[in-house]
Amino acid sequence: MTAGSRGGGTFRTLVMSSRPLSWVNTAFPFAAGYLMTTHRVDLTFIIGTLFFLIPYNAAMYGINDVFDYESDMRNPRKGGVEGAVLDRRLHRLTLWVVLATNLPFLVFLVAVGSPLSWAVLAVSMFAVVAYSMKGLRFKEVPFLDSITSSTHFVSPAVYGLVLAGAVFTPALWLILVAYFLWGVASHAFGAIQDIQADREGGLSSVATVMGARFTARFALAAYLLAGVALVVAAGTGKEAWPVLYAAFLAIPYIIMVWPYRSLPDSDCERANRGWRAFLWINYAVGFVVTMLLIVHWIFA
């Protein structure tokens, strides 16, 4: 094997470790929050969106893959779009890449921000590190794991809003609560498929501790509450119709989880089929949310 092919393989592995299929899940919330507040595309918008698109995900998932190596080796779904199994020789390189790709963006974002935006960004980055890093390992504390994971996706939206100087109305708070509940539900459901691999690797999660059936029903309840929060937000805000339509977007997720509500732990890997559906549902829902935001912007 030539040096070039080895380098290409290493690069591909590092890219797969950052979960390219999920990049948009963190970049879009920041971009939407910032753009809907400022109504302009400027350098801060571009740099912030790029940061939450690639470096942020490289940190979130790269750190996870380094410290989850033992579990990932036992996990049959690793090695593709759902994450790479990082060879031990790549662990140090991965952490250096995370530092090198994140630091320049963070310096810029701190320079253009305010103390409040610094605090939100600090919480966001702490959640990224604390979820996986040895000595913290929030991902091994049931329910805190889902809360921290949800923070990974909600904090870019909060950061974009704060950085842009948004006014936090009751309706906006309810929308963020709904988004947070969606994140909690999504993490909990995603953990079900890894119950066996995590237990064999000596790892804990909300699913390994509470079991597949409880966790699936917990996810169902969180998705339902997310939809209810949006309905309430629609009755609170001035622009009710786009939020009310968005509330119906909880339905595909509820339908997705429903078949697994009584899943036994021994069949946990069956939930991977639902998780793969989740990945594509996210794209469809993201498209609808984008259309709602565009229409709202046009007629606001």
GUFIMI-279881 format. One record per atom (N, C-alpha, C, CB): residue in one letter; x, y, z. Coordinates in steps of 0.1 Angstrom, whole numbers, padded with zeros to 4 digits, always signed. Glycine has a CB too. Example, Ala and Ser with C-alpha at 12.3 -4.5 7.8 and 13.67 -1.06 7.14 Angstrom:
BEGIN
A+0132-0057+0078
A+0123-0045+0078
A+0132-0033+0078
A+0113-0045+0090
S+0128-0022+0071
S+0137-0011+0071
S+0129+0000+0079
S+0141-0006+0057
//
This chain:
BEGIN
M+0008-0012+0000
M+0000+0000+0000
M+0009+0012+0000
M-0010+0000+0012
T+0006+0022-0009
T+0014+0034-0009
T+0010+0044+0002
T+0012+0041-0023
A+0020+0053+0004
A+0017+0063+0015
A+0005+0071+0011
A+0029+0073+0016
G+0003+0074-0002
G-0009+0082-0006
G-0022+0074-0003
G-0009+0085-0020
S-0022+0061-0005
S-0034+0054-0003
S-0037+0052+0012
S-0034+0040-0009
R-0026+0051+0020
R-0028+0051+0035
R-0034+0064+0039
R-0015+0048+0042
G-0028+0075+0034
G-0033+0088+0038
G-0047+0090+0034
G-0025+0099+0031
G-0051+0085+0022
G-0065+0086+0018
G-0074+0078+0027
G-0067+0081+0003
G-0070+0066+0031
G-0078+0058+0040
G-0080+0064+0053
G-0072+0045+0042
T-0069+0071+0058
T-0070+0078+0071
T-0079+0089+0070
T-0056+0083+0076
F-0078+0097+0060
F-0087+0109+0058
F-0102+0104+0057
F-0084+0116+0045
R-0104+0093+0050
R-0118+0089+0048
R-0123+0084+0062
R-0119+0077+0038
T-0115+0077+0070
T-0119+0073+0083
T-0122+0084+0092
T-0108+0064+0089
L-0114+0095+0092
L-0117+0106+0100
L-0130+0113+0096
L-0105+0116+0099
V-0132+0114+0083
V-0144+0120+0078
V-0157+0112+0082
V-0144+0122+0063
M-0156+0099+0081
M-0167+0090+0085
M-0169+0091+0100
M-0164+0076+0081
S-0159+0093+0107
S-0160+0094+0122
S-0168+0106+0126
S-0146+0095+0128
S-0168+0117+0117
S-0176+0129+0120
S-0191+0128+0116
S-0170+0141+0113
R-0195+0116+0111
R-0209+0114+0107
R-0214+0124+0097
R-0218+0114+0120
P-0209+0124+0085
P-0213+0134+0075
P-0228+0135+0073
P-0207+0131+0062
L-0235+0123+0074
L-0250+0123+0073
L-0257+0132+0083
L-0255+0109+0073
S-0250+0135+0094
S-0256+0143+0105
S-0251+0157+0106
S-0254+0136+0118
W-0242+0161+0097
W-0236+0174+0098
W-0247+0185+0098
W-0227+0177+0086
V-0257+0184+0090
V-0267+0194+0088
V-0275+0196+0101
V-0277+0190+0077
N-0275+0185+0110
N-0284+0186+0122
N-0278+0196+0132
N-0284+0172+0128
T-0266+0200+0131
T-0261+0210+0140
T-0259+0224+0132
T-0247+0206+0146
A-0255+0223+0120
A-0253+0235+0112
A-0267+0243+0109
A-0247+0232+0099
F-0277+0235+0106
F-0290+0242+0103
F-0296+0249+0115
F-0300+0231+0098
P-0296+0244+0127
P-0301+0251+0138
P-0294+0265+0141
P-0301+0243+0151
F-0281+0265+0140
F-0274+0277+0141
F-0278+0287+0130
F-0259+0275+0141
A-0277+0282+0118
A-0280+0291+0106
A-0294+0296+0107
A-0278+0283+0093
A-0304+0288+0110
A-0318+0292+0111
A-0320+0303+0122
A-0327+0281+0113
G-0314+0300+0134
G-0315+0310+0145
G-0309+0323+0142
G-0309+0304+0157
Y-0297+0323+0136
Y-0290+0335+0133
Y-0297+0343+0121
Y-0276+0333+0129
L-0300+0336+0111
L-0306+0342+0099
L-0320+0348+0101
L-0306+0332+0087
M-0328+0340+0109
M-0342+0345+0111
M-0342+0357+0120
M-0350+0334+0118
T-0331+0359+0128
T-0330+0371+0137
T-0324+0383+0129
T-0322+0368+0149
T-0313+0381+0122
T-0306+0392+0116
T-0311+0395+0102
T-0291+0389+0115
H-0317+0385+0095
H-0322+0387+0081
H-0310+0391+0072
H-0333+0397+0080
R-0298+0386+0075
R-0287+0389+0066
R-0277+0378+0066
R-0281+0403+0070
V-0270+0376+0055
V-0259+0367+0054
V-0246+0375+0055
V-0259+0358+0041
D-0239+0373+0066
D-0226+0381+0068
D-0215+0371+0072
D-0228+0391+0079
L-0203+0376+0074
L-0192+0367+0077
L-0194+0359+0090
L-0179+0376+0079
T-0200+0364+0100
T-0203+0357+0112
T-0212+0345+0109
T-0209+0366+0123
F-0223+0348+0101
F-0232+0337+0097
F-0224+0326+0089
F-0243+0342+0088
I-0215+0329+0080
I-0208+0319+0072
I-0199+0311+0081
I-0200+0326+0061
I-0191+0318+0089
I-0181+0312+0098
I-0188+0303+0108
I-0172+0322+0105
G-0199+0308+0114
G-0206+0300+0124
G-0212+0288+0118
G-0217+0308+0130
T-0218+0289+0106
T-0224+0277+0099
T-0214+0267+0096
T-0232+0282+0087
L-0203+0271+0090
L-0192+0262+0087
L-0187+0255+0100
L-0180+0269+0080
F-0186+0262+0111
F-0181+0256+0123
F-0190+0245+0128
F-0180+0267+0134
F-0203+0248+0128
F-0213+0238+0133
F-0215+0227+0123
F-0226+0245+0137
L-0211+0229+0110
L-0212+0219+0100
L-0202+0208+0101
L-0212+0226+0086
I-0189+0212+0102
I-0178+0202+0102
I-0170+0201+0115
I-0169+0205+0090
P-0163+0212+0119
P-0154+0211+0131
P-0162+0206+0143
P-0147+0224+0133
Y-0173+0211+0145
Y-0181+0208+0157
Y-0185+0193+0157
Y-0194+0216+0157
N-0189+0188+0146
N-0192+0174+0144
N-0179+0165+0145
N-0199+0171+0131
A-0168+0170+0140
A-0155+0163+0142
A-0152+0161+0156
A-0144+0170+0134
A-0155+0172+0164
A-0152+0171+0178
A-0162+0162+0186
A-0152+0185+0185
M-0174+0164+0183
M-0185+0156+0190
M-0184+0141+0188
M-0199+0161+0185
Y-0182+0137+0175
Y-0182+0123+0172
Y-0168+0117+0173
Y-0188+0121+0158
G-0158+0125+0169
G-0144+0120+0170
G-0140+0117+0184
G-0134+0131+0164
I-0143+0126+0194
I-0140+0123+0208
I-0148+0111+0212
I-0143+0135+0217
N-0160+0110+0208
N-0168+0098+0212
N-0162+0085+0207
N-0182+0100+0206
D-0157+0085+0194
D-0152+0073+0188
D-0139+0069+0195
D-0150+0075+0173
V-0131+0079+0199
V-0118+0076+0206
V-0121+0069+0220
V-0110+0089+0209
F-0130+0074+0227
F-0133+0069+0241
F-0143+0057+0241
F-0137+0080+0250
D-0149+0054+0230
D-0159+0043+0229
D-0153+0032+0221
D-0172+0048+0222
Y-0140+0031+0219
Y-0134+0021+0210
Y-0138+0007+0214
Y-0119+0023+0211
E-0137+0004+0227
E-0140-0010+0231
E-0154-0014+0227
E-0138-0012+0246
S-0164-0005+0229
S-0177-0008+0226
S-0179-0009+0211
S-0187+0002+0232
D-0173+0000+0204
D-0175+0001+0189
D-0170-0012+0182
D-0168+0013+0184
M-0159-0018+0188
M-0154-0030+0182
M-0164-0041+0183
M-0141-0034+0190
R-0173-0040+0192
R-0183-0051+0193
R-0197-0047+0186
R-0186-0053+0208
N-0197-0036+0180
N-0209-0030+0175
N-0210-0033+0160
N-0211-0015+0178
P-0219-0041+0155
P-0219-0045+0141
P-0223-0033+0132
P-0229-0056+0138
R-0230-0023+0137
R-0234-0012+0128
R-0223-0001+0126
R-0246-0005+0134
K-0212-0002+0133
K-0201+0007+0131
K-0193+0004+0119
K-0192+0008+0144
G-0187+0014+0113
G-0179+0012+0101
G-0185+0018+0088
G-0177-0002+0099
G-0197+0024+0089
G-0203+0031+0078
G-0208+0044+0081
G-0214+0022+0072
V-0220+0048+0075
V-0225+0061+0078
V-0229+0064+0092
V-0238+0063+0069
E-0230+0053+0100
E-0233+0055+0114
E-0221+0055+0123
E-0242+0043+0119
G-0209+0057+0117
G-0197+0059+0125
G-0186+0050+0122
G-0201+0058+0140
A-0174+0055+0123
A-0162+0047+0120
A-0157+0040+0133
A-0151+0055+0114
V-0150+0029+0131
V-0143+0022+0142
V-0129+0027+0141
V-0144+0007+0142
L-0125+0036+0150
L-0112+0042+0149
L-0101+0033+0154
L-0111+0056+0156
D-0092+0029+0145
D-0080+0021+0150
D-0073+0029+0160
D-0071+0018+0138
R-0067+0022+0170
R-0060+0028+0181
R-0049+0038+0176
R-0053+0018+0190
R-0043+0035+0165
R-0032+0044+0160
R-0037+0057+0155
R-0025+0037+0148
L-0051+0058+0153
L-0057+0071+0149
L-0062+0079+0160
L-0068+0068+0139
H-0062+0074+0172
H-0068+0081+0184
H-0061+0094+0186
H-0068+0072+0196
R-0048+0094+0188
R-0041+0107+0190
R-0043+0117+0179
R-0026+0104+0193
L-0042+0112+0166
L-0044+0120+0155
L-0058+0126+0155
L-0042+0112+0142
T-0068+0118+0158
T-0082+0124+0158
T-0083+0135+0168
T-0091+0112+0162
L-0077+0134+0180
L-0078+0145+0190
L-0071+0157+0185
L-0073+0140+0203
W-0059+0155+0178
W-0052+0167+0173
W-0060+0174+0162
W-0038+0163+0168
V-0066+0166+0153
V-0075+0171+0143
V-0086+0179+0149
V-0080+0160+0133
V-0092+0174+0159
V-0103+0181+0166
V-0099+0194+0171
V-0109+0173+0177
L-0087+0195+0177
L-0082+0207+0183
L-0078+0217+0171
L-0069+0205+0191
A-0072+0212+0161
A-0067+0221+0150
A-0079+0226+0142
A-0058+0213+0141
T-0090+0219+0140
T-0101+0224+0132
T-0111+0232+0140
T-0109+0212+0127
N-0111+0230+0153
N-0121+0238+0162
N-0115+0251+0167
N-0125+0230+0173
L-0103+0251+0170
L-0097+0263+0177
L-0098+0276+0169
L-0083+0261+0180
P-0094+0276+0156
P-0096+0289+0148
P-0110+0294+0148
P-0091+0287+0134
F-0120+0285+0146
F-0133+0290+0146
F-0138+0295+0159
F-0143+0278+0142
L-0134+0289+0170
L-0138+0293+0183
L-0132+0307+0186
L-0133+0283+0194
V-0119+0309+0182
V-0113+0322+0184
V-0121+0333+0177
V-0098+0322+0179
F-0125+0330+0165
F-0133+0340+0157
F-0147+0343+0164
F-0135+0336+0143
L-0153+0332+0168
L-0167+0333+0174
L-0166+0341+0187
L-0173+0320+0176
V-0156+0338+0195
V-0154+0346+0207
V-0152+0361+0205
V-0143+0340+0216
A-0144+0363+0194
A-0140+0377+0191
A-0153+0385+0187
A-0130+0377+0180
V-0162+0379+0180
V-0174+0386+0175
V-0186+0385+0184
V-0178+0381+0161
G-0184+0378+0195
G-0195+0376+0204
G-0196+0385+0216
G-0195+0362+0209
S-0204+0381+0226
S-0206+0389+0238
S-0205+0379+0250
S-0221+0396+0238
P-0204+0384+0262
P-0203+0375+0274
P-0214+0364+0274
P-0204+0382+0286
L-0226+0368+0270
L-0237+0358+0270
L-0235+0347+0259
L-0251+0365+0268
S-0231+0352+0247
S-0228+0342+0237
S-0216+0333+0240
S-0225+0349+0223
W-0206+0339+0247
W-0195+0331+0252
W-0200+0320+0261
W-0184+0339+0259
A-0209+0323+0270
A-0214+0313+0280
A-0221+0302+0273
A-0223+0320+0290
V-0230+0306+0263
V-0237+0295+0255
V-0227+0286+0248
V-0247+0302+0246
L-0218+0292+0241
L-0208+0285+0234
L-0200+0276+0243
L-0198+0294+0226
A-0196+0281+0255
A-0189+0273+0265
A-0197+0260+0269
A-0185+0281+0277
V-0210+0262+0272
V-0219+0251+0275
V-0219+0241+0264
V-0233+0256+0279
S-0220+0246+0252
S-0221+0237+0240
S-0209+0229+0239
S-0223+0246+0227
M-0197+0235+0240
M-0184+0228+0238
M-0182+0218+0250
M-0173+0237+0237
F-0186+0223+0262
F-0184+0214+0274
F-0193+0201+0272
F-0189+0222+0287
A-0205+0203+0267
A-0214+0191+0265
A-0207+0182+0255
A-0227+0196+0260
V-0201+0187+0245
V-0194+0179+0235
V-0183+0170+0241
V-0188+0188+0223
V-0175+0177+0250
V-0164+0170+0256
V-0169+0161+0267
V-0154+0180+0262
A-0178+0166+0276
A-0182+0158+0287
A-0190+0146+0284
A-0191+0167+0296
Y-0196+0145+0272
Y-0204+0134+0269
Y-0196+0121+0268
Y-0211+0136+0255
S-0183+0122+0263
S-0175+0110+0260
S-0162+0109+0268
S-0172+0110+0246
M-0156+0120+0272
M-0142+0120+0277
M-0141+0113+0290
M-0137+0134+0278
K-0131+0105+0291
K-0128+0098+0304
K-0127+0107+0315
K-0115+0089+0302
G-0133+0104+0326
G-0134+0112+0338
G-0147+0120+0339
G-0122+0122+0338
L-0154+0122+0328
L-0167+0129+0328
L-0177+0119+0324
L-0166+0141+0319
R-0177+0114+0311
R-0185+0103+0306
R-0200+0105+0309
R-0180+0090+0312
F-0206+0117+0306
F-0220+0119+0308
F-0228+0109+0301
F-0224+0133+0304
K-0223+0103+0290
K-0230+0094+0282
K-0233+0081+0290
K-0223+0091+0270
E-0227+0079+0301
E-0229+0067+0309
E-0238+0069+0321
E-0215+0061+0314
V-0244+0081+0322
V-0253+0084+0333
V-0267+0084+0327
V-0249+0097+0340
P-0276+0074+0330
P-0289+0074+0324
P-0296+0087+0326
P-0297+0063+0331
F-0303+0091+0315
F-0311+0104+0314
F-0301+0116+0312
F-0320+0106+0326
L-0290+0117+0320
L-0281+0127+0317
L-0275+0126+0303
L-0270+0128+0328
D-0273+0113+0299
D-0268+0111+0285
D-0277+0117+0275
D-0267+0095+0283
S-0290+0115+0276
S-0300+0120+0266
S-0300+0135+0267
S-0314+0114+0268
I-0300+0141+0279
I-0300+0155+0281
I-0288+0162+0275
I-0300+0159+0296
T-0276+0155+0277
T-0263+0161+0271
T-0264+0160+0256
T-0251+0153+0277
S-0268+0148+0251
S-0269+0147+0236
S-0278+0157+0230
S-0274+0133+0233
S-0290+0160+0236
S-0299+0170+0231
S-0292+0183+0231
S-0312+0170+0239
T-0284+0186+0241
T-0277+0199+0242
T-0268+0201+0230
T-0269+0200+0255
H-0262+0190+0225
H-0254+0191+0213
H-0261+0197+0202
H-0249+0177+0210
F-0274+0195+0200
F-0281+0199+0189
F-0289+0212+0191
F-0291+0189+0184
V-0294+0214+0204
V-0301+0226+0207
V-0292+0238+0209
V-0310+0224+0219
S-0281+0236+0215
S-0272+0247+0218
S-0267+0255+0206
S-0260+0242+0226
P-0265+0249+0194
P-0262+0257+0183
P-0273+0267+0179
P-0259+0248+0171
A-0286+0262+0181
A-0297+0271+0178
A-0297+0283+0188
A-0310+0263+0178
V-0296+0279+0201
V-0295+0290+0211
V-0284+0299+0209
V-0294+0283+0226
Y-0272+0294+0205
Y-0261+0302+0203
Y-0263+0312+0191
Y-0248+0294+0200
G-0269+0306+0180
G-0272+0315+0169
G-0281+0326+0173
G-0278+0307+0158
L-0291+0323+0181
L-0301+0333+0185
L-0295+0344+0194
L-0313+0327+0192
V-0287+0339+0203
V-0280+0349+0212
V-0270+0357+0205
V-0273+0341+0224
L-0262+0351+0196
L-0252+0358+0189
L-0259+0369+0180
L-0244+0349+0180
A-0271+0366+0175
A-0278+0376+0166
A-0286+0386+0174
A-0287+0368+0157
G-0287+0384+0187
G-0294+0394+0195
G-0309+0392+0195
G-0292+0408+0191
A-0314+0379+0194
A-0328+0376+0194
A-0335+0380+0207
A-0330+0362+0191
V-0348+0383+0207
V-0356+0385+0219
V-0363+0371+0222
V-0367+0396+0216
F-0360+0366+0234
F-0366+0353+0238
F-0380+0355+0243
F-0356+0346+0248
T-0390+0353+0235
T-0404+0354+0238
T-0408+0341+0244
T-0412+0358+0226
P-0420+0340+0251
P-0425+0327+0256
P-0427+0317+0244
P-0438+0329+0262
A-0431+0321+0233
A-0432+0312+0221
A-0419+0306+0217
A-0439+0319+0210
L-0409+0315+0217
L-0395+0310+0213
L-0390+0300+0223
L-0386+0322+0212
W-0392+0303+0236
W-0388+0293+0246
W-0395+0280+0245
W-0391+0299+0260
L-0408+0280+0242
L-0415+0268+0240
L-0410+0260+0227
L-0430+0270+0238
I-0406+0267+0217
I-0401+0261+0205
I-0388+0254+0209
I-0399+0271+0194
L-0379+0261+0217
L-0367+0255+0221
L-0369+0243+0230
L-0358+0265+0228
V-0379+0244+0239
V-0382+0232+0247
V-0386+0220+0239
V-0393+0236+0257
A-0395+0223+0228
A-0399+0212+0219
A-0387+0206+0212
A-0409+0217+0209
Y-0378+0214+0208
Y-0366+0209+0201
Y-0357+0201+0211
Y-0357+0221+0196
F-0356+0206+0223
F-0349+0198+0233
F-0355+0185+0236
F-0348+0207+0246
L-0368+0184+0237
L-0375+0171+0239
L-0373+0162+0227
L-0390+0174+0242
W-0373+0168+0215
W-0370+0160+0203
W-0356+0153+0204
W-0371+0168+0191
G-0346+0161+0209
G-0333+0156+0210
G-0331+0145+0221
G-0323+0168+0214
V-0338+0147+0232
V-0338+0137+0243
V-0344+0124+0237
V-0346+0142+0255
A-0356+0125+0230
A-0362+0113+0225
A-0353+0106+0215
A-0376+0117+0219
S-0347+0114+0206
S-0339+0108+0195
S-0327+0101+0201
S-0334+0119+0186
H-0320+0107+0211
H-0309+0100+0217
H-0313+0087+0224
H-0302+0109+0227
A-0324+0088+0231
A-0329+0076+0239
A-0332+0064+0229
A-0341+0079+0247
F-0339+0068+0218
F-0343+0057+0209
F-0330+0052+0202
F-0352+0063+0198
G-0321+0060+0199
G-0309+0056+0192
G-0300+0047+0201
G-0300+0068+0188
A-0302+0048+0214
A-0294+0040+0223
A-0299+0026+0224
A-0294+0046+0237
I-0311+0023+0220
I-0317+0010+0222
I-0309+0000+0214
I-0332+0010+0217
Q-0306+0003+0201
Q-0299-0006+0192
Q-0285-0011+0197
Q-0298+0000+0179
D-0280-0003+0207
D-0266-0006+0212
D-0266-0013+0225
D-0258+0007+0212
I-0277-0017+0230
I-0278-0022+0244
I-0268-0034+0246
I-0292-0027+0247
Q-0268-0043+0237
Q-0260-0055+0238
Q-0245-0051+0237
Q-0263-0066+0228
A-0242-0043+0227
A-0228-0039+0224
A-0223-0031+0236
A-0226-0031+0211
D-0231-0022+0241
D-0227-0014+0253
D-0225-0022+0265
D-0237-0003+0255
R-0234-0031+0268
R-0232-0040+0279
R-0220-0048+0278
R-0245-0049+0281
E-0217-0054+0267
E-0205-0062+0265
E-0192-0054+0266
E-0205-0069+0251
G-0193-0041+0263
G-0182-0032+0264
G-0181-0025+0277
G-0183-0021+0253
G-0190-0029+0286
G-0190-0023+0300
G-0194-0009+0301
G-0176-0024+0305
L-0203-0005+0291
L-0208+0009+0291
L-0222+0010+0295
L-0206+0015+0277
S-0226+0021+0301
S-0240+0023+0305
S-0247+0034+0297
S-0240+0027+0320
S-0260+0033+0296
S-0268+0044+0289
S-0282+0043+0295
S-0267+0042+0274
V-0290+0052+0291
V-0304+0051+0295
V-0310+0038+0291
V-0312+0063+0289
A-0306+0033+0279
A-0312+0020+0274
A-0306+0008+0281
A-0309+0019+0259
T-0293+0008+0284
T-0288-0004+0291
T-0293-0005+0305
T-0272-0003+0291
V-0296+0006+0311
V-0300+0006+0325
V-0315+0004+0326
V-0296+0019+0332
M-0323+0011+0317
M-0337+0011+0318
M-0344+0000+0309
M-0343+0024+0314
G-0336-0005+0300
G-0341-0016+0291
G-0348-0010+0278
G-0351-0024+0298
A-0349-0018+0268
A-0354-0014+0255
A-0368-0009+0256
A-0353-0026+0245
R-0377-0017+0262
R-0391-0013+0263
R-0394+0000+0269
R-0399-0024+0270
F-0388+0002+0281
F-0390+0015+0288
F-0384+0026+0280
F-0383+0014+0302
T-0372+0024+0274
T-0366+0035+0267
T-0374+0039+0254
T-0352+0031+0263
A-0379+0029+0248
A-0388+0032+0236
A-0400+0040+0240
A-0392+0019+0229
R-0406+0036+0251
R-0418+0044+0256
R-0415+0057+0261
R-0425+0035+0267
F-0403+0059+0267
F-0398+0072+0271
F-0396+0081+0259
F-0385+0070+0279
A-0390+0075+0248
A-0389+0083+0236
A-0402+0087+0230
A-0381+0075+0225
L-0412+0078+0230
L-0425+0081+0225
L-0431+0093+0233
L-0434+0069+0226
A-0430+0092+0246
A-0435+0103+0254
A-0429+0117+0251
A-0434+0100+0269
A-0415+0116+0250
A-0408+0129+0247
A-0412+0135+0233
A-0393+0126+0248
Y-0413+0126+0223
Y-0417+0131+0210
Y-0431+0137+0211
Y-0417+0120+0200
L-0440+0130+0218
L-0454+0135+0220
L-0454+0149+0227
L-0463+0125+0227
L-0446+0150+0238
L-0446+0163+0245
L-0440+0174+0236
L-0437+0161+0258
A-0430+0170+0228
A-0424+0180+0219
A-0435+0186+0210
A-0413+0174+0210
G-0444+0177+0204
G-0455+0182+0196
G-0465+0191+0204
G-0462+0170+0190
V-0467+0187+0216
V-0477+0195+0225
V-0471+0208+0228
V-0479+0187+0238
A-0458+0209+0230
A-0451+0222+0233
A-0452+0231+0221
A-0436+0220+0236
L-0451+0226+0209
L-0453+0234+0197
L-0467+0239+0195
L-0448+0226+0185
V-0477+0231+0199
V-0491+0235+0198
V-0493+0246+0208
V-0500+0223+0202
V-0488+0245+0220
V-0489+0256+0230
V-0482+0269+0225
V-0483+0252+0243
A-0470+0267+0219
A-0463+0278+0213
A-0471+0285+0203
A-0449+0274+0208
A-0478+0278+0194
A-0486+0283+0184
A-0497+0292+0189
A-0492+0272+0175
G-0502+0289+0201
G-0512+0297+0207
G-0507+0308+0215
G-0520+0288+0216
T-0493+0309+0217
T-0487+0319+0224
T-0481+0330+0216
T-0476+0314+0233
G-0476+0326+0204
G-0469+0336+0195
G-0478+0343+0186
G-0458+0329+0188
K-0472+0353+0180
K-0480+0361+0170
K-0482+0354+0157
K-0474+0375+0168
E-0471+0347+0153
E-0471+0339+0140
E-0474+0325+0143
E-0458+0341+0132
A-0487+0321+0145
A-0491+0308+0150
A-0490+0297+0139
A-0504+0309+0155
W-0493+0300+0127
W-0495+0289+0117
W-0483+0281+0114
W-0500+0295+0104
P-0471+0287+0112
P-0459+0278+0109
P-0456+0269+0121
P-0447+0286+0105
V-0457+0274+0133
V-0454+0266+0145
V-0464+0255+0146
V-0454+0275+0158
L-0477+0258+0144
L-0487+0248+0145
L-0485+0237+0134
L-0501+0254+0143
Y-0481+0240+0122
Y-0478+0230+0112
Y-0466+0222+0117
Y-0475+0237+0099
A-0456+0228+0123
A-0444+0221+0127
A-0448+0211+0138
A-0434+0231+0133
A-0458+0214+0146
A-0462+0204+0156
A-0465+0190+0150
A-0474+0209+0164
F-0471+0190+0138
F-0475+0177+0132
F-0462+0169+0128
F-0484+0180+0120
L-0451+0176+0128
L-0439+0169+0124
L-0434+0159+0134
L-0427+0179+0121
A-0440+0159+0146
A-0437+0149+0156
A-0443+0136+0153
A-0442+0153+0170
I-0453+0135+0144
I-0460+0123+0141
I-0451+0113+0134
I-0472+0126+0132
P-0443+0116+0124
P-0434+0106+0118
P-0425+0099+0128
P-0426+0112+0107
Y-0420+0107+0138
Y-0411+0101+0148
Y-0419+0091+0157
Y-0405+0112+0156
I-0431+0095+0161
I-0439+0086+0169
I-0442+0073+0162
I-0452+0093+0173
I-0446+0074+0149
I-0448+0063+0141
I-0436+0054+0140
I-0453+0066+0127
M-0424+0060+0139
M-0411+0053+0138
M-0409+0045+0150
M-0400+0063+0135
V-0411+0050+0162
V-0408+0044+0174
V-0418+0033+0178
V-0406+0054+0186
W-0431+0036+0175
W-0442+0028+0179
W-0440+0012+0178
W-0454+0031+0172
P-0434+0007+0167
P-0432-0008+0166
P-0423-0013+0176
P-0428-0011+0152
Y-0415-0005+0183
Y-0405-0010+0192
Y-0408-0008+0207
Y-0391-0003+0189
R-0421-0004+0209
R-0425-0001+0223
R-0424-0013+0232
R-0439+0005+0223
S-0425-0025+0227
S-0424-0037+0236
S-0412-0045+0232
S-0437-0045+0234
L-0402-0039+0226
L-0390-0047+0222
L-0382-0053+0234
L-0381-0038+0213
P-0379-0066+0233
P-0371-0071+0244
P-0356-0068+0242
P-0373-0087+0245
D-0349-0067+0253
D-0335-0064+0252
D-0327-0073+0243
D-0328-0064+0266
S-0331-0086+0243
S-0324-0096+0234
S-0325-0093+0219
S-0329-0109+0237
D-0335-0085+0215
D-0337-0082+0201
D-0334-0067+0199
D-0351-0085+0197
C-0326-0061+0207
C-0323-0047+0206
C-0318-0042+0192
C-0313-0043+0217
E-0310-0051+0186
E-0305-0047+0173
E-0315-0045+0162
E-0295-0057+0168
R-0327-0050+0164
R-0338-0048+0155
R-0342-0033+0154
R-0351-0055+0159
A-0339-0025+0165
A-0342-0011+0165
A-0333-0003+0155
A-0340-0005+0179
N-0323-0010+0150
N-0314-0003+0140
N-0322+0001+0127
N-0302-0011+0136
R-0332-0008+0124
R-0341-0005+0112
R-0348+0008+0115
R-0350-0016+0110
G-0353+0010+0127
G-0360+0023+0130
G-0350+0034+0130
G-0367+0022+0143
W-0338+0032+0135
W-0328+0043+0135
W-0324+0047+0121
W-0316+0038+0143
R-0323+0038+0112
R-0320+0042+0098
R-0332+0050+0092
R-0317+0029+0090
A-0344+0046+0096
A-0355+0054+0091
A-0355+0068+0097
A-0369+0047+0095
F-0350+0069+0110
F-0349+0082+0117
F-0340+0091+0109
F-0344+0080+0131
L-0329+0086+0104
L-0319+0094+0097
L-0326+0101+0084
L-0307+0086+0092
W-0334+0093+0077
W-0341+0099+0066
W-0353+0107+0069
W-0345+0087+0056
I-0360+0103+0080
I-0371+0112+0084
I-0365+0126+0088
I-0378+0106+0097
N-0354+0126+0094
N-0348+0139+0097
N-0346+0148+0085
N-0334+0137+0104
Y-0342+0142+0074
Y-0340+0150+0062
Y-0353+0155+0057
Y-0333+0142+0051
A-0363+0147+0057
A-0376+0151+0052
A-0382+0162+0061
A-0386+0139+0052
V-0381+0160+0074
V-0386+0170+0084
V-0378+0183+0082
V-0386+0164+0098
G-0365+0181+0081
G-0357+0193+0079
G-0361+0201+0067
G-0342+0189+0078
F-0364+0194+0056
F-0369+0201+0044
F-0382+0209+0047
F-0371+0191+0032
V-0391+0202+0054
V-0404+0209+0056
V-0402+0221+0065
V-0414+0199+0063
V-0394+0219+0076
V-0391+0231+0084
V-0384+0242+0077
V-0381+0226+0096
T-0375+0239+0068
T-0369+0249+0059
T-0380+0257+0051
T-0359+0243+0050
M-0389+0249+0045
M-0400+0256+0037
M-0408+0264+0046
M-0408+0245+0030
L-0412+0260+0058
L-0420+0268+0067
L-0413+0281+0071
L-0423+0260+0080
L-0399+0280+0073
L-0392+0292+0077
L-0391+0302+0065
L-0377+0288+0081
I-0390+0296+0053
I-0389+0305+0041
I-0402+0312+0039
I-0385+0297+0028
V-0413+0305+0040
V-0427+0310+0038
V-0429+0321+0049
V-0437+0299+0038
H-0426+0318+0061
H-0428+0327+0072
H-0420+0340+0069
H-0423+0321+0085
W-0407+0338+0065
W-0399+0350+0062
W-0405+0359+0051
W-0385+0346+0058
I-0411+0352+0041
I-0416+0360+0030
I-0429+0368+0034
I-0420+0350+0018
F-0437+0362+0042
F-0450+0368+0046
F-0449+0375+0059
F-0461+0358+0046
A-0438+0375+0066
A-0437+0381+0080
A-0437+0396+0078
A-0425+0377+0087
//
